[in-house]
Amino acid sequence: MSKTLAFAPPAISVDIEDWPQSTWDRSLPITERAATNARNLMELLSDTGVHATMFVLGKFAEKFPQIVREMHFAGHEIGSHGYGHEEIFKQTRAEFSRDIRRSKDILEQIIGTRISGYRAPDFSVVKNTLWALEGLAESGFEYDSSIFPVTHSRYGIPDWPTSPVNVRLKSNRTITEAPIGTSRWFNKNFPTGGGGYHRLLPGFLFRYLARSTITTEPFVFYCHPYELDTKEFHAMNLRIPLSVRLHQGLGRRWVGERLRTFLRRFGGRPIKDLLAASEWPIFTPGRS
C-alpha cells in the first residue's frame, strides 16, 4: 500500500519568461516563441486539470498582456517575477524597489486585481539579499517564493527552513516564504523542486525524491515554459556556446511527458492555496 501524501498536492509554479532574454542577454526583446511556449504549457496544465502560480516577468506581460489575462481567467494565480529578470544582487535597494513595483503595477492593471506573490530571477534572494524581503513587504507582497534551501554556486540558503514560514522582518512586518522543494538525504538538502533537476534526473528518480518530501512536508515545484521547447536552440539566431546549449537544452524532449506524469500522479495547486491550507510558524532570520 502506498504511503499517504500528507501535504499533497504540491504547489506548482511556473516562471513565465523568455530564455534568450532571461538567461543569455537581458537587453534582448521578448520573442513570439515565449508566447507560444506559455500557451503550450497552459494547455498541458489544462489537460491535467491543474491550476498553478504563474510568476510573470514584467517585460513578458507588457508584450503579451492577453496571455496574462488568459492565465488569470483560466484560474491560475498570477505572481510577479520582477520586470527585467535582473538578479537582486546586481541591483541597489532603490533599483529593486522600482523593479518590483513596476512589475506589480503592470500585472495588476492587466488582470484587474491585486497580486500577492513574488519570485526573484534566478532565486536571487540569498543571505546577503535578505533585505529584499523587507522591500517586498513594503510594496504590498504577502509572500515570496525565491529561496532555495540548498548549497549552490549561484543561489541558495542551505540552512533556511524547508517548509513555509512567516518571516519576521527588522521593521516588525512579516512576509511568508514558500521555499522551493528539496529532499533530505545524508543530513543535506538536495534540490528536487523542478527546473533543470526535473529535466536532467531520471524521471523515476525525480518522482521518488519528490514523493519522499511530499509525504512529510509541503513541496513547491517550479518549471519554465521554454523547457518544453525542443527546437528552440536550433531556431535561435544567437552565438550560444555548445556547453550552454547542452546544459540548457539536454532533456527537453522528455520534459513535457515527465511533467504530465508528475501532475497526474501528485496533482497540483497554486502556491496561494498551499499557504492558505495551514498556519505557518514565525521565523526570524539570524536566530537559531
HUHU-V743763 format. One record per pair of residues at least 4 apart in sequence whose C-alpha atoms are under 7 Angstrom apart, sorted by the first residue. I is the first residue (numbers start at 1). J is the second residue. Records with the same first field share a line. If there is no record, write none. Layout:
BEGIN
I: J, J
END
This chain:
BEGIN
4: 215
5: 214, 215
6: 214, 215, 216
7: 214, 215, 216, 217, 218
8: 214, 266
9: 266, 267, 268, 269
10: 218, 219, 220, 221, 266, 267, 268, 269
11: 219, 220, 221, 268, 269, 270, 271, 274
12: 52, 53, 220, 221, 222, 268, 269, 270, 271
13: 52, 53, 54, 221, 222, 223, 270
14: 53, 54, 55, 222, 223, 224
15: 54, 55, 56, 81, 223, 224
16: 38, 54, 55, 56, 57, 224, 225
17: 22, 34, 56, 57, 60
18: 22, 30, 31, 34
19: 23, 226
20: 24, 25
21: 25, 26, 27, 28, 29, 30
22: 26, 85
26: 84
30: 34, 60
32: 36
33: 37
34: 38
35: 39
36: 40
37: 41, 225, 226, 229
38: 42, 225
39: 43
40: 44
41: 45, 225
42: 46
43: 47
44: 48
45: 49, 50, 51
46: 50
48: 260, 263, 264
50: 267, 268, 269
51: 75, 76, 268, 269, 270
52: 76, 77, 269, 270
53: 76, 77, 78, 79, 270, 271
54: 76, 77, 78, 79
55: 78, 79, 80, 81, 118, 119
56: 60, 61, 78, 79, 80, 81
57: 61, 80, 81, 82, 83, 84
58: 62, 82, 83, 84, 103, 106
59: 63, 83, 84
60: 64
61: 65, 68, 107
64: 68
65: 69, 110
66: 70
67: 71
68: 72
69: 73, 110, 111
70: 74
71: 75, 76
72: 76, 77, 78, 111
77: 270
78: 115
79: 115, 116, 117, 118
80: 103, 104, 117, 118, 119
81: 118, 119, 120, 121
82: 99, 100, 103, 120
83: 99, 100, 102, 103
85: 121
86: 90, 121
87: 121, 122, 124
88: 96, 124, 125, 129
89: 124, 129
91: 95, 96
92: 96
93: 97
94: 98
95: 99
96: 100
97: 101, 135
98: 102
99: 103
100: 104
101: 105, 139
102: 106
103: 107
104: 108
105: 109
106: 110
107: 111
108: 112, 113, 114, 115
116: 141, 142, 143
117: 141, 142, 143, 144
118: 143, 144, 145
119: 144, 145, 146
120: 124, 125, 146
123: 146, 147, 148, 155
124: 146, 155
125: 129, 130, 132, 146, 147
126: 130, 147, 155, 156, 157
127: 157
131: 135
132: 136
133: 137
134: 138, 169
135: 139
136: 140, 141
137: 141, 142, 175
142: 175, 176
143: 175, 176, 177
144: 176, 177, 178
145: 177, 178, 179, 180
146: 179
147: 156, 157, 179, 180
148: 156, 157, 179, 180
149: 156, 157, 158, 159, 160, 162, 179, 189
150: 156, 157, 158, 189, 190, 191
151: 156, 157, 158
152: 156
162: 179
163: 178, 179, 217, 218
164: 176, 177, 178, 179, 280
165: 176, 177, 280, 281, 282, 283
166: 174, 175, 176, 177, 280, 281, 282, 283
167: 174, 175, 176, 177, 282, 283, 284
168: 172, 173, 174, 282, 283, 284
169: 173, 174, 284
179: 220
180: 193, 220, 221
181: 191, 192, 193, 219, 220, 221
182: 189, 190, 191, 192, 193
183: 189, 190, 191, 192, 209, 210, 212, 213
184: 188, 189, 190
185: 189
192: 197, 206, 209, 210
193: 220, 221, 222
194: 198, 221, 222, 223
195: 199, 222, 223, 224
196: 200
197: 201
198: 206
199: 251, 252, 255
200: 251
201: 205, 206
202: 206
203: 207, 258
204: 208
205: 209
206: 210
207: 211, 262
208: 212
209: 213
210: 214
211: 215
213: 217, 219
214: 218, 219
227: 252, 255
228: 252, 253, 255, 256
229: 252
230: 252, 253
231: 235
232: 236
233: 245
240: 244, 245
241: 245
242: 246
243: 247
244: 248
245: 249
246: 250
251: 255
254: 258
255: 259
256: 260
257: 261
258: 262
259: 263
260: 264
261: 265
262: 266
263: 267, 268
269: 273
270: 274
271: 275
272: 276
273: 277
END
